[in-house]
Amino acid sequence: MTRLEARAILAVNHAQQRALTRLAAALAADLPDLHVEIDGDRVIVTGRGVLDDPRLVWIGSVLR
């Protein structure tokens, strides 16, 4: 792997982590009663009412 390829992979990984962090923060702000955490390359939302919130059901079906 060239240095350029290694730098590109590092940049992509950084961008992915920033996107996950922004998504988790936005979900936590909009849904304060639920627990939001980042697990690897996934954002996990847990708590009562998760399946009752149509926003979460819709976005979950889109992102699978």
SEDO-218367 format. One record per atom (N, C-alpha, C, O, CB): x, y, z. Coordinates in nm, 3 decimals. Atoms other than C-alpha are relative to their C-alpha. Glycine has a CB too. Layout:
<rs>
<r><c1>X</c1><c2>Y</c2><c3>Z</c3></r>
...
</rs>
This chain:
<rs>
<r><c1>0.085</c1><c2>-0.118</c2><c3>0.000</c3></r>
<r><c1>0.000</c1><c2>0.000</c2><c3>0.000</c3></r>
<r><c1>0.090</c1><c2>0.124</c2><c3>0.000</c3></r>
<r><c1>0.188</c1><c2>0.132</c2><c3>0.074</c3></r>
<r><c1>-0.097</c1><c2>0.000</c2><c3>0.123</c3></r>
<r><c1>-0.079</c1><c2>-0.122</c2><c3>0.007</c3></r>
<r><c1>0.134</c1><c2>0.338</c2><c3>-0.090</c3></r>
<r><c1>-0.035</c1><c2>0.093</c2><c3>0.115</c3></r>
<r><c1>-0.137</c1><c2>0.076</c2><c3>0.182</c3></r>
<r><c1>-0.021</c1><c2>0.070</c2><c3>-0.135</c3></r>
<r><c1>0.028</c1><c2>-0.098</c2><c3>-0.106</c3></r>
<r><c1>0.156</c1><c2>0.627</c2><c3>0.151</c3></r>
<r><c1>-0.127</c1><c2>0.077</c2><c3>-0.031</c3></r>
<r><c1>-0.202</c1><c2>0.111</c2><c3>0.060</c3></r>
<r><c1>0.119</c1><c2>0.098</c2><c3>0.015</c3></r>
<r><c1>0.120</c1><c2>-0.073</c2><c3>0.039</c3></r>
<r><c1>-0.117</c1><c2>0.805</c2><c3>-0.045</c3></r>
<r><c1>-0.125</c1><c2>-0.082</c2><c3>0.033</c3></r>
<r><c1>-0.223</c1><c2>-0.029</c2><c3>0.084</c3></r>
<r><c1>0.003</c1><c2>0.033</c2><c3>-0.151</c3></r>
<r><c1>0.113</c1><c2>0.087</c2><c3>-0.034</c3></r>
<r><c1>-0.350</c1><c2>0.506</c2><c3>-0.008</c3></r>
<r><c1>-0.022</c1><c2>-0.007</c2><c3>0.150</c3></r>
<r><c1>-0.136</c1><c2>-0.005</c2><c3>0.197</c3></r>
<r><c1>0.022</c1><c2>-0.142</c2><c3>-0.057</c3></r>
<r><c1>0.010</c1><c2>0.006</c2><c3>-0.145</c3></r>
<r><c1>-0.275</c1><c2>0.485</c2><c3>0.362</c3></r>
<r><c1>-0.060</c1><c2>0.129</c2><c3>0.056</c3></r>
<r><c1>-0.143</c1><c2>0.126</c2><c3>0.147</c3></r>
<r><c1>0.138</c1><c2>-0.025</c2><c3>0.063</c3></r>
<r><c1>0.056</c1><c2>-0.128</c2><c3>-0.043</c3></r>
<r><c1>-0.351</c1><c2>0.856</c2><c3>0.405</c3></r>
<r><c1>-0.147</c1><c2>0.010</c2><c3>-0.035</c3></r>
<r><c1>-0.226</c1><c2>0.064</c2><c3>0.042</c3></r>
<r><c1>0.077</c1><c2>0.116</c2><c3>-0.062</c3></r>
<r><c1>0.141</c1><c2>-0.003</c2><c3>0.042</c3></r>
<r><c1>-0.677</c1><c2>0.817</c2><c3>0.211</c3></r>
<r><c1>-0.085</c1><c2>-0.086</c2><c3>0.093</c3></r>
<r><c1>-0.195</c1><c2>-0.045</c2><c3>0.132</c3></r>
<r><c1>-0.014</c1><c2>-0.049</c2><c3>-0.146</c3></r>
<r><c1>0.073</c1><c2>0.088</c2><c3>-0.092</c3></r>
<r><c1>-0.787</c1><c2>0.526</c2><c3>0.431</c3></r>
<r><c1>-0.014</c1><c2>0.067</c2><c3>0.136</c3></r>
<r><c1>-0.121</c1><c2>0.060</c2><c3>0.197</c3></r>
<r><c1>0.070</c1><c2>-0.136</c2><c3>0.014</c3></r>
<r><c1>0.005</c1><c2>-0.071</c2><c3>-0.128</c3></r>
<r><c1>-0.701</c1><c2>0.726</c2><c3>0.743</c3></r>
<r><c1>-0.102</c1><c2>0.114</c2><c3>-0.005</c3></r>
<r><c1>-0.177</c1><c2>0.133</c2><c3>0.090</c3></r>
<r><c1>0.139</c1><c2>0.054</c2><c3>0.036</c3></r>
<r><c1>0.095</c1><c2>-0.111</c2><c3>0.014</c3></r>
<r><c1>-0.900</c1><c2>1.026</c2><c3>0.614</c3></r>
<r><c1>-0.143</c1><c2>-0.051</c2><c3>-0.003</c3></r>
<r><c1>-0.232</c1><c2>0.009</c2><c3>0.058</c3></r>
<r><c1>0.029</c1><c2>0.080</c2><c3>-0.127</c3></r>
<r><c1>0.135</c1><c2>0.058</c2><c3>0.006</c3></r>
<r><c1>-1.202</c1><c2>0.806</c2><c3>0.537</c3></r>
<r><c1>-0.043</c1><c2>-0.046</c2><c3>0.138</c3></r>
<r><c1>-0.157</c1><c2>-0.022</c2><c3>0.179</c3></r>
<r><c1>-0.004</c1><c2>-0.117</c2><c3>-0.099</c3></r>
<r><c1>0.033</c1><c2>0.045</c2><c3>-0.135</c3></r>
<r><c1>-1.189</c1><c2>0.649</c2><c3>0.882</c3></r>
<r><c1>-0.031</c1><c2>0.116</c2><c3>0.092</c3></r>
<r><c1>-0.123</c1><c2>0.109</c2><c3>0.174</c3></r>
<r><c1>0.114</c1><c2>-0.083</c2><c3>0.057</c3></r>
<r><c1>0.024</c1><c2>-0.120</c2><c3>-0.079</c3></r>
<r><c1>-1.168</c1><c2>0.993</c2><c3>1.041</c3></r>
<r><c1>-0.136</c1><c2>0.061</c2><c3>-0.032</c3></r>
<r><c1>-0.211</c1><c2>0.099</c2><c3>0.058</c3></r>
<r><c1>0.111</c1><c2>0.103</c2><c3>-0.023</c3></r>
<r><c1>0.127</c1><c2>-0.056</c2><c3>0.043</c3></r>
<r><c1>-1.463</c1><c2>1.119</c2><c3>0.838</c3></r>
<r><c1>-0.117</c1><c2>-0.086</c2><c3>0.049</c3></r>
<r><c1>-0.219</c1><c2>-0.033</c2><c3>0.092</c3></r>
<r><c1>-0.005</c1><c2>0.013</c2><c3>-0.153</c3></r>
<r><c1>0.106</c1><c2>0.089</c2><c3>-0.048</c3></r>
<r><c1>-1.670</c1><c2>0.814</c2><c3>0.929</c3></r>
<r><c1>-0.022</c1><c2>0.019</c2><c3>0.150</c3></r>
<r><c1>-0.136</c1><c2>0.025</c2><c3>0.196</c3></r>
<r><c1>0.036</c1><c2>-0.147</c2><c3>-0.030</c3></r>
<r><c1>0.013</c1><c2>-0.018</c2><c3>-0.145</c3></r>
<r><c1>-1.598</c1><c2>0.861</c2><c3>1.300</c3></r>
<r><c1>-0.066</c1><c2>0.135</c2><c3>0.032</c3></r>
<r><c1>-0.148</c1><c2>0.143</c2><c3>0.123</c3></r>
<r><c1>0.138</c1><c2>-0.009</c2><c3>0.068</c3></r>
<r><c1>0.063</c1><c2>-0.131</c2><c3>-0.022</c3></r>
<r><c1>-1.691</c1><c2>1.232</c2><c3>1.280</c3></r>
<r><c1>-0.149</c1><c2>-0.005</c2><c3>-0.032</c3></r>
<r><c1>-0.230</c1><c2>0.053</c2><c3>0.040</c3></r>
<r><c1>0.069</c1><c2>0.108</c2><c3>-0.087</c3></r>
<r><c1>0.141</c1><c2>0.012</c2><c3>0.037</c3></r>
<r><c1>-2.018</c1><c2>1.145</c2><c3>1.103</c3></r>
<r><c1>-0.078</c1><c2>-0.078</c2><c3>0.106</c3></r>
<r><c1>-0.189</c1><c2>-0.040</c2><c3>0.141</c3></r>
<r><c1>-0.014</c1><c2>-0.069</c2><c3>-0.137</c3></r>
<r><c1>0.066</c1><c2>0.076</c2><c3>-0.106</c3></r>
<r><c1>-2.104</c1><c2>0.883</c2><c3>1.365</c3></r>
<r><c1>-0.018</c1><c2>0.083</c2><c3>0.126</c3></r>
<r><c1>-0.122</c1><c2>0.077</c2><c3>0.191</c3></r>
<r><c1>0.080</c1><c2>-0.127</c2><c3>0.033</c3></r>
<r><c1>0.007</c1><c2>-0.085</c2><c3>-0.119</c3></r>
<r><c1>-2.027</c1><c2>1.129</c2><c3>1.644</c3></r>
<r><c1>-0.108</c1><c2>0.106</c2><c3>-0.016</c3></r>
<r><c1>-0.184</c1><c2>0.132</c2><c3>0.078</c3></r>
<r><c1>0.137</c1><c2>0.067</c2><c3>0.027</c3></r>
<r><c1>0.104</c1><c2>-0.101</c2><c3>0.025</c3></r>
<r><c1>-2.246</c1><c2>1.399</c2><c3>1.486</c3></r>
<r><c1>-0.140</c1><c2>-0.061</c2><c3>0.005</c3></r>
<r><c1>-0.231</c1><c2>-0.002</c2><c3>0.063</c3></r>
<r><c1>0.022</c1><c2>0.068</c2><c3>-0.137</c3></r>
<r><c1>0.129</c1><c2>0.068</c2><c3>-0.002</c3></r>
<r><c1>-2.531</c1><c2>1.152</c2><c3>1.434</c3></r>
<r><c1>-0.041</c1><c2>-0.035</c2><c3>0.142</c3></r>
<r><c1>-0.155</c1><c2>-0.011</c2><c3>0.181</c3></r>
<r><c1>0.005</c1><c2>-0.126</c2><c3>-0.087</c3></r>
<r><c1>0.030</c1><c2>0.037</c2><c3>-0.138</c3></r>
<r><c1>-2.511</c1><c2>1.025</c2><c3>1.791</c3></r>
<r><c1>-0.036</c1><c2>0.124</c2><c3>0.083</c3></r>
<r><c1>-0.129</c1><c2>0.119</c2><c3>0.164</c3></r>
<r><c1>0.118</c1><c2>-0.073</c2><c3>0.063</c3></r>
<r><c1>0.029</c1><c2>-0.123</c2><c3>-0.075</c3></r>
<r><c1>-2.504</c1><c2>1.381</c2><c3>1.929</c3></r>
<r><c1>-0.137</c1><c2>0.056</c2><c3>-0.037</c3></r>
<r><c1>-0.212</c1><c2>0.102</c2><c3>0.049</c3></r>
<r><c1>0.109</c1><c2>0.105</c2><c3>-0.026</c3></r>
<r><c1>0.131</c1><c2>-0.051</c2><c3>0.043</c3></r>
<r><c1>-2.805</c1><c2>1.485</c2><c3>1.719</c3></r>
<r><c1>-0.112</c1><c2>-0.086</c2><c3>0.055</c3></r>
<r><c1>-0.214</c1><c2>-0.034</c2><c3>0.100</c3></r>
<r><c1>-0.008</c1><c2>0.005</c2><c3>-0.154</c3></r>
<r><c1>0.103</c1><c2>0.089</c2><c3>-0.055</c3></r>
<r><c1>-3.004</c1><c2>1.179</c2><c3>1.826</c3></r>
<r><c1>-0.015</c1><c2>0.021</c2><c3>0.150</c3></r>
<r><c1>-0.127</c1><c2>0.025</c2><c3>0.202</c3></r>
<r><c1>0.034</c1><c2>-0.147</c2><c3>-0.030</c3></r>
<r><c1>0.005</c1><c2>-0.021</c2><c3>-0.145</c3></r>
<r><c1>-2.913</c1><c2>1.233</c2><c3>2.191</c3></r>
<r><c1>-0.069</c1><c2>0.132</c2><c3>0.034</c3></r>
<r><c1>-0.142</c1><c2>0.140</c2><c3>0.133</c3></r>
<r><c1>0.142</c1><c2>-0.002</c2><c3>0.060</c3></r>
<r><c1>0.064</c1><c2>-0.129</c2><c3>-0.025</c3></r>
<r><c1>-3.024</c1><c2>1.597</c2><c3>2.170</c3></r>
<r><c1>-0.149</c1><c2>-0.005</c2><c3>-0.029</c3></r>
<r><c1>-0.229</c1><c2>0.054</c2><c3>0.045</c3></r>
<r><c1>0.066</c1><c2>0.109</c2><c3>-0.086</c3></r>
<r><c1>0.141</c1><c2>0.008</c2><c3>0.038</c3></r>
<r><c1>-3.354</c1><c2>1.514</c2><c3>1.997</c3></r>
<r><c1>-0.078</c1><c2>-0.100</c2><c3>0.085</c3></r>
<r><c1>-0.200</c1><c2>-0.088</c2><c3>0.100</c3></r>
<r><c1>-0.013</c1><c2>-0.038</c2><c3>-0.145</c3></r>
<r><c1>0.065</c1><c2>0.107</c2><c3>-0.076</c3></r>
<r><c1>-3.429</c1><c2>1.209</c2><c3>2.212</c3></r>
<r><c1>0.066</c1><c2>-0.015</c2><c3>0.137</c3></r>
<r><c1>0.134</c1><c2>-0.115</c2><c3>0.162</c3></r>
<r><c1>0.005</c1><c2>-0.135</c2><c3>-0.078</c3></r>
<r><c1>-0.073</c1><c2>0.002</c2><c3>-0.127</c3></r>
<r><c1>-3.308</c1><c2>1.289</c2><c3>2.565</c3></r>
<r><c1>-0.036</c1><c2>-0.116</c2><c3>0.093</c3></r>
<r><c1>0.040</c1><c2>-0.149</c2><c3>0.183</c3></r>
<r><c1>-0.023</c1><c2>0.129</c2><c3>0.072</c3></r>
<r><c1>0.040</c1><c2>0.112</c2><c3>-0.086</c3></r>
<r><c1>-3.498</c1><c2>0.998</c2><c3>2.723</c3></r>
<r><c1>0.063</c1><c2>-0.132</c2><c3>-0.041</c3></r>
<r><c1>0.050</c1><c2>-0.231</c2><c3>0.031</c3></r>
<r><c1>-0.150</c1><c2>-0.014</c2><c3>-0.001</c3></r>
<r><c1>-0.060</c1><c2>0.123</c2><c3>0.049</c3></r>
<r><c1>-3.308</c1><c2>0.741</c2><c3>2.519</c3></r>
<r><c1>0.151</c1><c2>0.004</c2><c3>0.015</c3></r>
<r><c1>0.211</c1><c2>0.111</c2><c3>0.025</c3></r>
<r><c1>-0.039</c1><c2>-0.024</c2><c3>-0.147</c3></r>
<r><c1>-0.146</c1><c2>0.013</c2><c3>-0.011</c3></r>
<r><c1>-2.951</c1><c2>0.615</c2><c3>2.546</c3></r>
<r><c1>0.058</c1><c2>-0.020</c2><c3>-0.140</c3></r>
<r><c1>0.014</c1><c2>-0.108</c2><c3>-0.214</c3></r>
<r><c1>0.040</c1><c2>-0.119</c2><c3>0.095</c3></r>
<r><c1>-0.063</c1><c2>0.008</c2><c3>0.132</c3></r>
<r><c1>-2.734</c1><c2>0.670</c2><c3>2.238</c3></r>
<r><c1>0.149</c1><c2>-0.027</c2><c3>0.019</c3></r>
<r><c1>0.216</c1><c2>0.041</c2><c3>0.096</c3></r>
<r><c1>-0.023</c1><c2>0.132</c2><c3>-0.082</c3></r>
<r><c1>-0.143</c1><c2>0.031</c2><c3>-0.009</c3></r>
<r><c1>-2.391</c1><c2>0.512</c2><c3>2.194</c3></r>
<r><c1>0.053</c1><c2>-0.043</c2><c3>-0.136</c3></r>
<r><c1>-0.022</c1><c2>-0.089</c2><c3>-0.222</c3></r>
<r><c1>0.025</c1><c2>-0.110</c2><c3>0.106</c3></r>
<r><c1>-0.069</c1><c2>0.043</c2><c3>0.122</c3></r>
<r><c1>-2.140</c1><c2>0.443</c2><c3>1.919</c3></r>
<r><c1>0.069</c1><c2>-0.132</c2><c3>0.031</c3></r>
<r><c1>0.142</c1><c2>-0.143</c2><c3>0.129</c3></r>
<r><c1>0.102</c1><c2>0.109</c2><c3>-0.051</c3></r>
<r><c1>-0.062</c1><c2>0.131</c2><c3>-0.015</c3></r>
<r><c1>-2.033</c1><c2>0.081</c2><c3>1.879</c3></r>
<r><c1>0.065</c1><c2>-0.036</c2><c3>-0.133</c3></r>
<r><c1>-0.001</c1><c2>-0.089</c2><c3>-0.223</c3></r>
<r><c1>-0.104</c1><c2>-0.108</c2><c3>0.045</c3></r>
<r><c1>-0.069</c1><c2>0.027</c2><c3>0.125</c3></r>
<r><c1>-1.772</c1><c2>0.045</c2><c3>1.609</c3></r>
<r><c1>-0.048</c1><c2>0.093</c2><c3>-0.110</c3></r>
<r><c1>-0.027</c1><c2>0.214</c2><c3>-0.105</c3></r>
<r><c1>-0.018</c1><c2>-0.145</c2><c3>-0.042</c3></r>
<r><c1>0.052</c1><c2>-0.082</c2><c3>0.110</c3></r>
<r><c1>-1.938</c1><c2>0.162</c2><c3>1.289</c3></r>
<r><c1>-0.153</c1><c2>0.012</c2><c3>0.006</c3></r>
<r><c1>-0.217</c1><c2>0.038</c2><c3>-0.096</c3></r>
<r><c1>0.042</c1><c2>-0.059</c2><c3>-0.134</c3></r>
<r><c1>0.145</c1><c2>-0.009</c2><c3>-0.019</c3></r>
<r><c1>-2.292</c1><c2>0.164</c2><c3>1.434</c3></r>
<r><c1>-0.033</c1><c2>0.099</c2><c3>0.110</c3></r>
<r><c1>0.044</c1><c2>0.119</c2><c3>0.204</c3></r>
<r><c1>-0.059</c1><c2>-0.139</c2><c3>0.033</c3></r>
<r><c1>0.055</c1><c2>-0.082</c2><c3>-0.107</c3></r>
<r><c1>-2.497</c1><c2>0.406</c2><c3>1.639</c3></r>
<r><c1>-0.118</c1><c2>-0.078</c2><c3>0.057</c3></r>
<r><c1>-0.210</c1><c2>-0.113</c2><c3>-0.017</c3></r>
<r><c1>-0.043</c1><c2>0.144</c2><c3>-0.051</c3></r>
<r><c1>0.103</c1><c2>0.081</c2><c3>-0.065</c3></r>
<r><c1>-2.714</c1><c2>0.220</c2><c3>1.890</c3></r>
<r><c1>-0.085</c1><c2>0.090</c2><c3>0.089</c3></r>
<r><c1>-0.034</c1><c2>0.165</c2><c3>0.172</c3></r>
<r><c1>0.064</c1><c2>-0.115</c2><c3>0.083</c3></r>
<r><c1>0.095</c1><c2>-0.076</c2><c3>-0.080</c3></r>
<r><c1>-3.026</c1><c2>0.377</c2><c3>2.040</c3></r>
<r><c1>-0.081</c1><c2>-0.101</c2><c3>0.080</c3></r>
<r><c1>-0.143</c1><c2>-0.191</c2><c3>0.023</c3></r>
<r><c1>-0.093</c1><c2>0.090</c2><c3>-0.090</c3></r>
<r><c1>0.075</c1><c2>0.091</c2><c3>-0.086</c3></r>
<r><c1>-3.182</c1><c2>0.201</c2><c3>2.338</c3></r>
<r><c1>-0.085</c1><c2>0.080</c2><c3>0.097</c3></r>
<r><c1>-0.059</c1><c2>0.197</c2><c3>0.125</c3></r>
<r><c1>0.096</c1><c2>-0.095</c2><c3>0.077</c3></r>
<r><c1>0.087</c1><c2>-0.063</c2><c3>-0.099</c3></r>
<r><c1>-3.455</c1><c2>0.277</c2><c3>2.585</c3></r>
<r><c1>-0.146</c1><c2>-0.030</c2><c3>-0.029</c3></r>
<r><c1>-0.179</c1><c2>-0.089</c2><c3>-0.132</c3></r>
<r><c1>0.022</c1><c2>0.151</c2><c3>0.003</c3></r>
<r><c1>0.143</c1><c2>0.020</c2><c3>0.017</c3></r>
<r><c1>-3.828</c1><c2>0.267</c2><c3>2.629</c3></r>
<r><c1>-0.054</c1><c2>0.091</c2><c3>-0.109</c3></r>
<r><c1>-0.019</c1><c2>0.209</c2><c3>-0.116</c3></r>
<r><c1>-0.075</c1><c2>0.025</c2><c3>0.133</c3></r>
<r><c1>0.064</c1><c2>-0.079</c2><c3>0.103</c3></r>
<r><c1>-4.031</c1><c2>0.381</c2><c3>2.333</c3></r>
<r><c1>0.076</c1><c2>0.008</c2><c3>-0.131</c3></r>
<r><c1>0.033</c1><c2>0.078</c2><c3>-0.222</c3></r>
<r><c1>-0.022</c1><c2>0.134</c2><c3>0.050</c3></r>
<r><c1>-0.079</c1><c2>-0.007</c2><c3>0.124</c3></r>
<r><c1>-3.765</c1><c2>0.325</c2><c3>2.068</c3></r>
<r><c1>-0.084</c1><c2>-0.046</c2><c3>-0.119</c3></r>
<r><c1>-0.084</c1><c2>0.019</c2><c3>-0.223</c3></r>
<r><c1>0.128</c1><c2>-0.086</c2><c3>0.012</c3></r>
<r><c1>0.079</c1><c2>0.053</c2><c3>0.111</c3></r>
<r><c1>-3.998</c1><c2>0.115</c2><c3>1.855</c3></r>
<r><c1>-0.132</c1><c2>0.074</c2><c3>-0.020</c3></r>
<r><c1>-0.200</c1><c2>0.053</c2><c3>-0.120</c3></r>
<r><c1>-0.028</c1><c2>-0.146</c2><c3>0.023</c3></r>
<r><c1>0.123</c1><c2>-0.078</c2><c3>0.013</c3></r>
<r><c1>-4.288</c1><c2>0.354</c2><c3>1.917</c3></r>
<r><c1>0.023</c1><c2>0.134</c2><c3>-0.071</c3></r>
<r><c1>-0.073</c1><c2>0.199</c2><c3>-0.112</c3></r>
<r><c1>-0.059</c1><c2>0.026</c2><c3>0.137</c3></r>
<r><c1>-0.031</c1><c2>-0.127</c2><c3>0.064</c3></r>
<r><c1>-4.109</c1><c2>0.654</c2><c3>1.766</c3></r>
<r><c1>0.013</c1><c2>-0.021</c2><c3>-0.150</c3></r>
<r><c1>0.109</c1><c2>-0.084</c2><c3>-0.195</c3></r>
<r><c1>0.131</c1><c2>0.062</c2><c3>0.059</c3></r>
<r><c1>-0.005</c1><c2>0.024</c2><c3>0.145</c3></r>
<r><c1>-4.186</c1><c2>0.661</c2><c3>1.392</c3></r>
<r><c1>0.126</c1><c2>0.053</c2><c3>-0.067</c3></r>
<r><c1>0.168</c1><c2>0.000</c2><c3>-0.170</c3></r>
<r><c1>-0.120</c1><c2>0.062</c2><c3>-0.065</c3></r>
<r><c1>-0.124</c1><c2>-0.052</c2><c3>0.058</c3></r>
<r><c1>-3.874</c1><c2>0.871</c2><c3>1.324</c3></r>
<r><c1>0.111</c1><c2>-0.104</c2><c3>0.005</c3></r>
<r><c1>0.185</c1><c2>-0.122</c2><c3>-0.092</c3></r>
<r><c1>0.044</c1><c2>0.127</c2><c3>0.073</c3></r>
<r><c1>-0.106</c1><c2>0.101</c2><c3>-0.015</c3></r>
<r><c1>-3.648</c1><c2>0.598</c2><c3>1.457</c3></r>
<r><c1>-0.029</c1><c2>-0.124</c2><c3>-0.082</c3></r>
<r><c1>0.063</c1><c2>-0.184</c2><c3>-0.138</c3></r>
<r><c1>0.017</c1><c2>-0.038</c2><c3>0.146</c3></r>
<r><c1>0.035</c1><c2>0.117</c2><c3>0.080</c3></r>
<r><c1>-3.837</c1><c2>0.318</c2><c3>1.287</c3></r>
<r><c1>0.030</c1><c2>0.028</c2><c3>-0.148</c3></r>
<r><c1>0.084</c1><c2>-0.058</c2><c3>-0.217</c3></r>
<r><c1>-0.149</c1><c2>-0.037</c2><c3>0.018</c3></r>
<r><c1>-0.024</c1><c2>-0.033</c2><c3>0.140</c3></r>
<r><c1>-3.818</c1><c2>0.499</c2><c3>0.953</c3></r>
<r><c1>0.150</c1><c2>0.006</c2><c3>-0.030</c3></r>
<r><c1>0.196</c1><c2>-0.058</c2><c3>-0.125</c3></r>
<r><c1>-0.066</c1><c2>0.135</c2><c3>-0.035</c3></r>
<r><c1>-0.143</c1><c2>-0.014</c2><c3>0.028</c3></r>
<r><c1>-3.448</c1><c2>0.593</c2><c3>0.972</c3></r>
<r><c1>0.071</c1><c2>-0.134</c2><c3>0.015</c3></r>
<r><c1>0.167</c1><c2>-0.162</c2><c3>-0.057</c3></r>
<r><c1>0.063</c1><c2>0.105</c2><c3>0.093</c3></r>
<r><c1>-0.059</c1><c2>0.133</c2><c3>-0.015</c3></r>
<r><c1>-3.365</c1><c2>0.244</c2><c3>1.096</c3></r>
<r><c1>-0.023</c1><c2>-0.086</c2><c3>-0.123</c3></r>
<r><c1>0.065</c1><c2>-0.162</c2><c3>-0.162</c3></r>
<r><c1>-0.058</c1><c2>-0.069</c2><c3>0.123</c3></r>
<r><c1>0.028</c1><c2>0.079</c2><c3>0.119</c3></r>
<r><c1>-3.534</c1><c2>0.090</c2><c3>0.793</c3></r>
<r><c1>0.080</c1><c2>0.051</c2><c3>-0.120</c3></r>
<r><c1>0.118</c1><c2>-0.027</c2><c3>-0.206</c3></r>
<r><c1>-0.149</c1><c2>0.002</c2><c3>-0.032</c3></r>
<r><c1>-0.075</c1><c2>-0.059</c2><c3>0.111</c3></r>
<r><c1>-3.354</c1><c2>0.330</c2><c3>0.557</c3></r>
<r><c1>0.148</c1><c2>-0.036</c2><c3>0.009</c3></r>
<r><c1>0.211</c1><c2>-0.061</c2><c3>-0.093</c3></r>
<r><c1>-0.017</c1><c2>0.152</c2><c3>-0.002</c3></r>
<r><c1>-0.144</c1><c2>0.017</c2><c3>-0.017</c3></r>
<r><c1>-3.006</c1><c2>0.274</c2><c3>0.702</c3></r>
<r><c1>0.045</c1><c2>-0.145</c2><c3>0.010</c3></r>
<r><c1>0.165</c1><c2>-0.170</c2><c3>0.020</c3></r>
<r><c1>0.043</c1><c2>0.073</c2><c3>0.122</c3></r>
<r><c1>-0.042</c1><c2>0.141</c2><c3>-0.009</c3></r>
<r><c1>-3.009</c1><c2>-0.106</c2><c3>0.720</c3></r>
<r><c1>0.072</c1><c2>-0.045</c2><c3>-0.122</c3></r>
<r><c1>0.114</c1><c2>-0.160</c2><c3>-0.130</c3></r>
<r><c1>-0.117</c1><c2>-0.090</c2><c3>0.022</c3></r>
</rs>
